[in-house]
Amino acid sequence: MWIDLKIIAISSSYSSYSTSVFQVTLKRKLRLSDSEEHRMILTQNMTFRRNLETPKKRTFKQQQHLVGQTRYTETRYLPINAEARMVGAVRFATSVGAPINTLLTVNAAHLQRIGSNSIFDIGHLWDGHQDFIELLRKWLTHRNIVWASIWAREYTGGKNEHHGEHWHIALHLPPRHQDALAAQIATWTDEAIGPHDGKKKCIARSLTGAWYLNRRKENAGEYLGKATPKTRLRYGKRISNDLRTTRHYGGEGPIEGKRFGISRPIGDMAQRRHGWQ
């Protein structure tokens, strides 16, 4: 088959980035060859021009904008059912013989500001939190302790030295492991154990108060759920959130990443398997 072919020939000098373009029209019989040393791009009624421009570099402002973008969604409150779920998980943990009786508070933003080692050097506190939870889970399960835990990430405003993000982690911990866990937390946070504060509930605290380990008799879900919204939307109207029953307040503020969690052994699926839900 004979066809008209238009070929764009490009003559360029890479040193000067100059380009000469001329068009050649010829008639030839098209043959397909499986072994060609050089490929030619042929087209009918189309022309191609080679772009010899160098790739554009991002400006400094564009780079700044990209660096400033967060990887995680920011929220100011817990989900509307967070408190109810955590309260239920604590009750379920008691029913399976793993009562949540210990509360650990870690002032994560403060530790990051003062240059604490380990997980707080990662950068983003949600990444650090995930690593910290995994360390804690492995520490407990290695000692054959059921990983029954709930946690919440909260925000404290103001100008005090502990402002910013802090973590509450409530867990099941047999009393004989309290001192060992306190020593381990001191290592993880690079914050040595300080003097006892004299309160009956205190197990241990750091020198600067950056972390605090205490006994917890009440349902920890109520305390960790205090950032649950007081109201919710229903058919476009704002009404009282009847899922919120806690008497505690606070913890609201900007948090990037997941805001609360329940460990699998006492989570929704585990509760359903036991006919709890």
Protein Blocks (a to p, Z undefined) as FASTA:
>chain_A
ZZddddddddddfklopacdddddddddddddfbdfbdcdddehiacdddfbdcddddfk
lmmmmmmpcfbdcdfbdcfklmmmmmmmmmmmmmnopacfbdcdddfklmmmnopahjll
nopaklmmmmmmmmmmmmmmmnopacdddddddddedjbfkgcjdddddddddfklmmmm
mmmmmmmnopacdddehiaklmbdcfkopaccdddfbdfklmmmmmpcfbdceehiacdd
fkbmbfbeejiacdedjfbdcdfklmmklmmmnomZZ
